[in-house]
Amino acid sequence: MKRLVGLLVLVICVSSTACCSLEPENVDLSQYNITLSIQPGERWQRIMKILFFSLKRAPQLAVWIEDDNGNFVSTILVTDRSASNNWISAPREGRPESLPVWNYRRQTASSPDNVDVVSSASPLGSVVVGIEDNMLIEGNTYNVYLEINHSYDYNNFWTERNSGVNGQPSLIYHAQFTMGEPDNLQLVPIGHGSVDGSCGNITFGLEHITTALSIMRSATLKVR
């Protein structure tokens, strides 16, 4: 009986944290010189079955900016669970393997990164966000990185035996822009993070990555 009650509480907790979208309603983005639009792919939502319930799960994701020397500038967007390291049924250390590249680069940044300002519930739909550019210098080149991950995203190579709860590791997307130069850029996949969260390195290339490439259809950075 206690186990049944615990599972019901888990269902309530999951459903209450996975029902919101980051897509703003009636928000004027014209005030921003830089905007990011993310369109879900066919595998954006996954179905989790608990007892008699079927719940939709959205991916964990983080977006951040680095300067041309690889210095961390700021997080643009991050999902709540990754920001707070507050996971359901996870080890004490959380799930560093979910977004290992963002975690490592943020934690080793020379200046503090206030993720509370930019965190939000895992989005079930499209994402549109305006980017504050007061820390960016006109004429300088910057790199935008997007890291995205679904747990239990197994394929023939990444199995439960060699990847734990992660399945396919987090995917890394990238685009580069020059502040003040108008552009319309697509973030492209360049590699993946550590499957066990043991480091923040990017493994370049997409070998053995399959269905994870369908989590997101596109990510577009618009610079005015």
C-alpha positions, -999 to 999 in steps of 0.1 A, spaced: 0 0 0 28 24 9 45 17 -24 12 24 -43 8 57 -25 45 66 -33 39 59 -70 8 80 -70 27 109 -55 54 104 -81 27 106 -109 13 138 -94 48 154 -91 58 145 -127 25 157 -142 27 189 -123 62 198 -135 58 187 -172 27 207 -182 42 241 -190 56 255 -222 84 280 -225 67 296 -255 57 331 -243 21 343 -248 15 379 -259 52 387 -253 67 414 -275 101 402 -286 108 433 -307 128 448 -278 154 420 -282 182 422 -308 187 384 -305 160 358 -303 161 320 -303 133 298 -317 132 260 -310 108 238 -329 101 203 -315 108 172 -335 88 140 -337 105 126 -306 103 158 -285 76 142 -263 81 108 -248 55 87 -230 62 75 -195 39 48 -181 34 46 -144 7 22 -131 -25 32 -151 -11 66 -161 6 77 -194 25 109 -190 42 131 -216 78 139 -209 97 167 -226 135 168 -229 160 185 -207 178 213 -224 202 242 -218 213 270 -241 243 292 -233 267 317 -249 305 317 -249 329 342 -263 353 335 -292 380 324 -267 357 297 -251 349 317 -220 314 311 -206 292 343 -209 257 334 -197 230 308 -197 201 318 -220 177 290 -211 177 259 -190 150 235 -178 141 236 -141 152 202 -130 187 206 -145 190 241 -130 180 230 -95 194 195 -97 161 183 -83 153 149 -98 127 123 -90 141 89 -82 177 99 -89 210 93 -69 221 118 -43 244 135 -69 215 141 -93 218 134 -130 251 151 -142 248 129 -174 217 147 -185 234 180 -195 271 174 -187 286 200 -210 265 229 -198 269 217 -162 307 217 -164 311 249 -183 287 268 -160 304 255 -129 339 264 -141 329 299 -153 349 328 -139 317 347 -130 285 335 -114 256 324 -136 221 332 -123 201 303 -138 171 311 -116 163 340 -140 163 319 -171 150 285 -159 116 272 -167 96 239 -168 104 214 -195 86 227 -226 59 205 -242 58 228 -272 79 252 -292 102 276 -275 108 313 -283 130 333 -261 145 368 -262 182 371 -253 195 399 -232 226 413 -249 239 438 -224 269 416 -217 278 413 -254 302 436 -272 294 451 -306 316 436 -333 327 406 -311 321 370 -322 302 347 -299 292 310 -299 257 297 -290 255 261 -277 223 241 -271 224 208 -252 194 185 -252 187 151 -238 160 125 -232 166 98 -205 160 62 -214 166 70 -251 182 37 -261 192 24 -295 212 -6 -307 245 10 -296 235 29 -265 219 3 -243 209 1 -206 241 -19 -201 266 8 -213 246 40 -208 225 35 -176 193 56 -176 207 80 -202 205 60 -234 219 82 -262 240 110 -247 231 146 -247 233 162 -282 252 195 -287 241 220 -313 261 251 -322 260 284 -341 284 314 -343 274 351 -347 289 385 -346 272 410 -323 256 438 -343 257 420 -377 221 409 -388 219 372 -394 195 342 -394 214 311 -382 205 275 -378 221 257 -349 236 224 -362 245 192 -343 282 189 -338 286 161 -312 275 148 -278 283 150 -241 296 124 -218 272 95 -214 279 91 -177 284 128 -169 320 123 -157 333 153 -177 323 183 -197 340 174 -229 322 174 -263 328 143 -284 326 157 -319 308 137 -346 274 119 -345 285 82 -348 259 59 -331 234 88 -326 200 79 -342 166 88 -328 180 115 -306 184 137 -337 146 137 -340 141 153 -305 144 187 -320 134 198 -355 152 231 -356 168 258 -335 171 293 -352 190 322 -339 180 356 -353 203 386 -349 190 420 -358 
